[in-house]
Amino acid sequence: MIPVRGYDGRRVAVLGLGRSGLSAAAALRAGGAHPVCWDDAEAPRQAAADAGHDLADLTRPGTFEGIAALILSPGIPHLYPAPHPVVVAAQEAGAVIDNDIGLFFRSFATPDWQNFGKTPRIVCVTGSNGKSTTTALIHHILTGAGQPTQMGGNIGRGVLDLDPAQDGETVVLELSSYQTELARALAPDIAVFLNLSDDHLDRHGGRGGYFAAKRRLFAEGGPERAVIGIDEAEGRFLAAQLREEHESGDPVIRISVTRRLRQAGWSVFARKGHLAEYRRGRQIASIDLRELANLPGAHNHQNACAAFAVARALGLGPRAIEAGLRSFPGLAHRCRLVAERDGVRYVNDSKATNSDAAEKALMAFERIRWIAGGRPKEGGIEPLRPLFGRIAKAYLIGEAAEGFAATLGETPHEVSGTLEAAVTAAMAEAQPGETVLLSPACASFDQFSSFEERGEAFERQVREGLTRQR
């Protein structure tokens, strides 16, 4: 745990008692503060009380008298589409508003660091897609190279649940726009911007506000090194802006999966399955990404470029990084290879709960037995029409099945209804060179409690089916 500094003996309100809220309350108490907790739901309040925290209804008038700060959980709006009433009350009372990320950055460095031989480093990863994979990949590469490292934030452990830093350690954090937009302190040593696509627009007041939330990590965080994906206009703008103050461009490492970057400066790009690192117009290193079973497709090649760039910025050699890329097991339910038998691959991409996410998976493979469906989202799979030619056959499940069937039209498909029926049919009909892909483009809640449960069911059914085939 990272004890929060700066609030010793003071009362601090905590709103939202999920993972980050409870860890913030515990870390505040460990640092000598008196946390006062509240959640709009009864179950989280009971969990906080069971943990020994004091509860107070922060919606009541006068509650903020004597409270120094309000620590807000990421899911609670503070501006758009409308601020939570407790946020308004805190503002009117003059309380500071922060989140667990801000508390982490003000508390992680301690006087003990003066005795370290090598100062700990913090790497922060943000973007619309690929944050979790990139964060886990960086952590995996560092672990494989024998480097002390921790991983947290939006993946794994909450930031205040991390352990105090070791000598020479690297902490790798996944940060969402909800986390970066409110944190009062941001101080990464290396910051990564992967990409930007329309998401959470109501929460940020539009795409410009969404980008501004992520940009804070760089503009206010002031990282020594910035790894920037330049395949969207926002990334190109950010890279150019950060380079303006440094004529050499050295603080910025540009990454791309759509173009070759051979100009002056430092760049890492992937084209036709090959990663290349260039510095000052000369190639320094290259890696063949086509053999990496758990990093398929251009979206994962972008993740690999970002992780490679961060590891190089931390001083690792290309061969050590390549070893980490090759041994990466992939993240559960994110385009993860489950099995391969008789030339057929079985891939779990249950995390793909909308068409944008499913598009990445469909682009990663060529002959696909596609299992799709569930509780549909607005727009359905119409945006995926240009990729229908990759589909050998679709197996449709859940509430979306009939609607998806209408959109698929002449593309071979059947309405399987259940995941079990879809897996059974796809496995029976799959031919060598094809991929049986679960990438639903839907929420799971019609038949499963979560995308994790759906993905676990797929993997179990594949394993059972392969056992029967023996």
C-alpha positions in Angstrom: 0.0 0.0 0.0 1.1 3.6 -0.7 0.3 5.7 2.4 -1.2 9.1 1.2 0.9 12.0 2.2 -0.3 15.6 2.9 -3.5 15.0 4.7 -2.2 13.9 8.2 -4.9 14.7 10.8 -7.4 16.0 8.3 -10.8 14.8 7.2 -11.0 13.7 3.6 -14.2 12.6 1.8 -14.2 9.6 -0.5 -17.1 9.2 -2.9 -17.5 5.9 -4.7 -16.5 2.7 -2.8 -15.5 0.3 -5.5 -11.9 -0.9 -5.9 -10.3 2.5 -6.2 -12.4 4.1 -3.5 -11.8 1.5 -0.9 -8.1 1.5 -1.6 -8.0 5.3 -1.5 -9.7 5.3 1.9 -7.3 2.7 3.3 -4.3 4.6 1.9 -5.5 7.9 3.4 -5.9 6.2 6.8 -2.5 4.7 6.5 -1.1 8.2 5.9 -2.8 9.6 9.0 -5.9 11.1 7.4 -9.5 10.6 8.6 -11.4 9.3 5.6 -15.2 9.8 5.5 -16.8 7.5 3.0 -20.0 7.4 0.9 -21.5 5.5 -2.0 -25.0 5.8 -3.5 -25.5 2.1 -3.2 -25.9 0.1 0.0 -23.6 -2.8 -0.7 -20.4 -0.7 -1.2 -21.2 1.3 1.9 -21.5 -2.0 3.9 -18.1 -3.1 2.5 -16.5 0.1 3.6 -18.0 -0.2 7.1 -16.8 -3.8 7.3 -13.3 -2.5 6.5 -13.5 -0.1 9.4 -14.1 3.2 7.6 -16.5 5.9 8.8 -19.6 6.5 6.7 -21.3 9.9 6.2 -24.0 10.8 3.7 -22.1 13.4 1.6 -25.4 14.5 0.0 -26.6 16.1 3.2 -26.2 19.9 3.6 -23.3 20.9 5.8 -21.4 17.6 5.5 -18.4 19.2 3.9 -17.7 21.5 6.9 -14.1 20.7 8.0 -13.4 18.4 5.0 -10.2 19.2 3.2 -10.7 17.2 0.0 -13.1 15.0 -2.0 -11.6 11.9 -3.6 -13.7 10.8 -6.5 -13.9 7.4 -8.1 -13.5 7.3 -11.9 -17.0 6.4 -12.8 -18.6 9.4 -11.1 -19.0 12.5 -13.4 -17.6 15.7 -12.2 -18.5 17.9 -15.2 -20.2 16.2 -18.1 -22.9 15.2 -18.8 -23.7 16.8 -15.3 -21.7 16.8 -12.1 -22.7 14.6 -9.3 -24.5 16.6 -6.5 -21.7 15.8 -4.0 -19.1 17.3 -6.4 -21.2 20.5 -6.5 -21.4 20.5 -2.7 -17.6 20.0 -2.4 -16.9 22.9 -4.9 -19.2 25.2 -3.0 -17.5 24.3 0.3 -14.0 25.0 -1.1 -12.8 21.4 -0.8 -10.1 20.1 -3.2 -11.3 17.5 -5.7 -8.9 14.8 -6.7 -8.8 11.1 -7.4 -6.6 8.1 -6.5 -4.2 8.8 -9.4 -3.5 12.3 -8.0 -3.0 10.9 -4.5 -0.6 8.3 -5.9 1.6 10.8 -7.7 1.8 13.1 -4.7 2.7 10.1 -2.4 4.8 7.5 -4.3 8.2 9.2 -4.1 9.5 9.2 -0.5 12.7 10.4 1.3 13.9 6.8 1.2 14.6 7.2 -2.5 17.7 9.2 -1.6 19.3 5.9 -0.6 18.5 4.1 -3.8 21.2 3.5 -6.4 18.7 3.9 -9.2 15.6 6.1 -9.0 12.3 4.3 -9.6 10.5 5.1 -12.8 6.8 5.4 -13.7 5.4 4.5 -17.1 1.8 5.5 -17.9 -0.2 4.2 -20.9 -3.3 5.8 -22.3 -5.4 5.7 -25.5 -8.7 4.4 -26.7 -7.7 0.9 -27.6 -4.9 -1.5 -26.5 -4.1 0.1 -23.2 -4.4 -3.1 -21.2 -2.4 -5.2 -23.6 0.3 -2.6 -23.9 0.6 -2.2 -20.2 0.7 -5.9 -19.6 3.2 -6.4 -22.4 5.6 -3.8 -21.0 5.4 -5.4 -17.6 6.0 -8.8 -19.1 9.0 -7.7 -21.0 10.6 -6.0 -17.9 9.8 -9.1 -15.8 11.4 -11.4 -18.4 14.5 -9.2 -18.4 14.9 -9.5 -14.7 13.9 -5.9 -13.9 11.9 -5.1 -10.7 8.4 -4.0 -11.8 4.8 -3.6 -10.7 1.7 -3.1 -12.8 -1.5 -1.4 -11.8 -4.1 1.4 -12.4 -6.9 0.4 -14.7 -5.5 -3.2 -14.9 -4.5 -5.4 -12.0 -4.0 -3.6 -8.7 -5.3 -0.1 -7.9 -2.5 2.4 -7.8 -2.7 2.9 -4.0 -2.6 -0.8 -3.5 0.8 -1.1 -5.1 3.8 -1.7 -2.9 6.3 1.1 -2.0 9.0 1.4 -4.6 12.1 -0.8 -4.7 15.5 0.5 -5.8 15.5 0.7 -9.6 11.9 -0.4 -10.0 9.6 0.5 -12.9 5.8 0.9 -12.2 3.7 0.5 -15.3 0.2 2.0 -15.1 -2.8 1.8 -17.4 -4.7 5.1 -17.2 -8.1 5.9 -18.6 -9.4 9.3 -19.6 -11.6 9.2 -16.5 -8.4 9.0 -14.4 -6.2 11.5 -16.2 -8.8 14.2 -16.5 -9.2 14.8 -12.8 -5.9 13.9 -11.2 -4.3 17.0 -9.6 -0.9 15.5 -9.9 0.5 13.7 -12.9 4.3 13.0 -13.2 5.1 10.0 -15.4 8.7 9.5 -16.5 7.5 7.9 -19.7 4.0 8.4 -21.1 2.3 6.5 -24.0 -0.5 7.7 -26.2 -1.7 4.8 -28.4 -4.6 6.1 -30.4 -8.0 7.9 -30.3 -11.4 6.8 -31.4 -14.9 8.0 -30.4 -15.6 6.8 -26.9 -17.1 8.2 -23.7 -18.0 11.3 -25.6 -20.9 12.2 -23.3 -18.6 12.0 -20.3 -16.1 14.4 -21.9 -18.4 16.8 -23.8 -17.3 15.5 -27.2 -14.2 14.2 -28.9 -12.2 17.4 -28.2 -12.8 17.0 -24.5 -11.9 13.3 -24.6 -8.6 14.1 -26.3 -8.0 16.9 -23.8 -8.4 14.5 -20.9 -5.7 12.2 -22.3 -3.5 15.1 -23.4 -3.2 16.2 -19.7 -0.9 13.2 -19.1 1.6 14.9 -21.4 0.9 18.6 -21.2 0.7 18.7 -17.4 2.6 15.5 -16.6 5.7 16.6 -18.4 7.2 13.2 -19.1 10.9 12.9 -20.0 10.0 10.6 -22.8 6.7 10.4 -24.8 5.7 7.5 -27.0 3.1 8.7 -29.4 0.9 6.8 -31.9 0.6 9.1 -34.9 -2.0 7.2 -37.0 -4.7 9.7 -36.0 -4.7 13.4 -36.3 -4.7 13.9 -32.5 -1.5 11.8 -32.1 0.2 13.7 -34.9 -0.8 17.0 -33.2 0.4 15.9 -29.8 3.8 14.6 -31.2 4.4 17.8 -33.1 3.5 19.9 -30.0 5.8 18.1 -27.7 8.6 18.3 -30.2 8.3 22.1 -30.6 10.4 22.7 -27.5 13.1 20.2 -28.5 14.6 20.8 -31.9 16.2 17.3 -31.9 12.8 15.6 -31.3 14.5 13.2 -28.9 11.9 13.3 -26.2 9.3 11.9 -28.6 9.3 8.4 -30.0 6.7 8.2 -32.8 5.0 4.9 -33.5 2.8 3.8 -36.4 1.2 0.8 -38.1 0.1 2.6 -41.2 3.3 4.3 -42.4 7.1 4.0 -42.5 8.8 6.5 -40.2 12.4 6.9 -41.5 12.8 10.6 -40.9 15.1 12.3 -38.3 14.3 11.6 -34.7 13.3 8.3 -33.0 10.5 6.1 -34.4 9.2 2.5 -34.2 6.8 1.3 -36.8 5.3 -2.0 -38.1 4.6 -2.7 -41.7 3.6 -6.0 -43.3 4.3 -7.8 -40.0 7.8 -6.4 -39.4 8.7 -4.0 -36.6 11.5 -1.5 -37.3 13.3 1.0 -35.0 14.8 4.0 -36.7 17.0 6.7 -35.1 18.2 9.8 -37.1 17.1 8.1 -40.3 19.0 4.8 -39.7 17.5 1.4 -38.9 18.7 0.2 -35.5 16.6 -3.0 -34.9 13.9 -5.1 -36.5 11.6 -7.9 -35.3 9.3 -10.3 -37.3 5.9 -10.0 -35.6 4.2 -12.5 -37.8 5.2 -15.5 -35.6 3.7 -14.0 -32.4 0.5 -16.0 -32.0 -0.8 -13.9 -29.1 -0.2 -10.6 -30.8 -2.1 -10.9 -34.1 -3.3 -8.1 -36.3 -2.3 -4.5 -36.8 -3.9 -3.4 -33.5 -1.6 -5.7 -31.6 1.4 -4.7 -33.7 0.8 -1.2 -32.5 0.8 -2.4 -29.0 4.1 -4.2 -29.7 5.6 -1.0 -31.2 4.6 1.0 -28.1 6.0 -1.7 -25.7 9.2 -1.9 -27.7 9.7 1.8 -27.6 9.1 2.0 -23.9 11.5 -0.8 -23.2 14.2 0.8 -25.4 13.7 4.1 -23.6 14.3 2.2 -20.3 17.6 0.9 -21.6 16.7 -2.7 -22.7 18.3 -4.2 -25.8 16.3 -5.4 -28.8 17.0 -9.1 -28.2 15.7 -9.0 -24.7 12.6 -7.2 -25.8 12.0 -9.7 -28.7 12.2 -12.5 -26.1 9.5 -10.8 -24.1 7.3 -10.3 -27.1 7.6 -14.0 -28.1 6.8 -15.3 -24.6 3.9 -13.0 -24.0 0.8 -15.1 -23.2 -1.7 -12.5 -24.2 -4.5 -11.1 -22.0 -7.5 -13.1 -21.2 -10.5 -12.6 -23.6 -8.5 -10.2 -25.8 -7.8 -11.9 -29.1 -6.1 -14.7 -27.2 -5.1 -18.0 -28.8 -6.8 -20.7 -26.9 -5.7 -23.7 -28.9 -4.5 -24.9 -32.4 -5.3 -28.3 -33.7 -5.0 -29.7 -37.3 -4.3 -26.3 -38.7 -7.4 -24.6 -37.1 -6.9 -21.8 -34.5 -9.3 -21.1 -31.7 -9.3 -17.5 -30.5 -11.1 -15.9 -27.6 -11.9 -12.2 -28.1 -14.9 -12.0 -25.8 -13.8 -8.5 -24.7 -15.0 -7.3 -28.1 -18.3 -5.9 -27.0 -18.9 -3.5 -29.9 -18.2 -3.4 -33.6 -15.1 -1.3 -33.3 -13.4 -3.9 -31.1 -14.6 -6.8 -33.3 -13.2 -5.0 -36.4 -9.7 -5.4 -35.0 -10.1 -9.1 -34.6 -11.7 -9.6 -38.0 -8.8 -7.7 -39.6 -6.3 -10.0 -37.8 -7.3 -13.2 -39.5 -8.3 -14.2 -43.0 -10.6 -17.3 -43.1 -12.8 -16.9 -40.1 -15.5 -19.0 -38.5 -17.0 -16.1 -36.6 -19.1 -16.5 -33.4 -20.9 -13.2 -32.9 -24.0 -12.0 -31.0 -25.3 -11.2 -27.6 -27.1 -8.1 -26.4 -26.7 -5.7 -29.4 -25.4 -2.2 -29.3 -26.4 0.7 -31.5 -25.3 0.3 -35.1 -25.0 -3.4 -34.9 -22.4 -4.9 -37.3 -23.2 -2.7 -40.3 -19.8 -1.0 -39.9 -18.1 -4.4 -40.4 -19.6 -5.0 -43.8 -16.3 -4.4 -45.7 -14.8 -7.3 -43.7 -17.5 -9.8 -44.5 -15.3 -11.3 -47.2 -13.0 -12.7 -44.5 -15.9 -14.7 -43.0 -16.1 -18.4 -44.0 -19.2 -18.6 -42.0 -20.8 -16.8 -39.0 -22.5 -18.5 -36.1 -24.9 -16.1 -34.4 -26.0 -16.2 -30.8 -28.2 -14.3 -28.3 -30.6 -11.4 -28.8 -28.6 -10.0 -31.8 -28.8 -13.2 -33.8 -31.7 -12.3 -36.1 -30.6 -8.7 -36.7 -27.0 -9.8 -37.4 -28.3 -12.4 -39.9 -30.2 -9.8 -41.8 -27.1 -7.6 -42.0 -24.9 -10.5 -43.2 -27.3 -11.2 -46.0 -25.5 -13.6 -48.5 -22.5 -14.1 -46.2 -22.7 -17.7 -45.0 -24.3 -17.8 -41.6 -26.5 -19.7 -39.3 -28.5 -18.8 -36.2 -27.0 -21.0 -33.5 -28.8 -19.4 -30.6 -26.4 -20.5 -27.8 -22.6 -20.2 -27.5 -22.4 -24.0 -27.0 -24.2 -24.7 -30.2 -22.1 -22.2 -32.1 -18.8 -23.6 -30.9 -20.0 -27.2 -31.7 -21.0 -26.3 -35.2 -17.9 -24.1 -35.9 -15.5 -26.8 -34.7 -17.3 -29.5 -36.8 -17.0 -27.4 -40.0 -13.6 -25.6 -39.6 -11.0 -26.4 -42.2 -7.2 -26.2 -42.0 -6.0 -22.6 -42.2 -9.2 -21.2 -40.7 -9.8 -19.5 -37.3 -12.7 -20.1 -35.0 -13.1 -16.7 -33.5 -15.3 -15.5 -30.7 -15.6 -11.8 -31.2 -19.2 -11.0 -30.3 -19.5 -7.3 -31.1 -22.2 -7.4 -28.4 -22.6 -7.1 -24.6 -22.9 -10.4 -22.8 -25.7 -9.8 -20.5 -28.5 -11.7 -22.3 -26.8 -15.1 -21.6 -23.8 -14.3 -19.4 -23.1 -12.1 -16.4 -19.9 -10.7 -18.0 -17.7 -10.9 -21.0 -15.2 -12.8 -18.8 -17.8 -15.5 -18.1 -18.6 -15.7 -21.8 -15.0 -16.1 -22.7 -14.4 -18.7 -20.1 -17.3 -20.7 -21.4 -15.9 -20.5 -25.0 -12.5 -21.7 -23.8 -14.0 -24.6 -21.8 -16.2 -25.7 -24.7 -13.2 -25.6 -27.1 -11.1 -27.7 -24.8 -13.9 -30.2 -24.3 -14.5 -30.4 -28.0 -10.9 -31.0 -28.8 -10.8 -33.7 -26.1 -13.7 -35.5 -27.8 -11.9 -35.3 -31.2 -9.0 -37.3 -30.0 
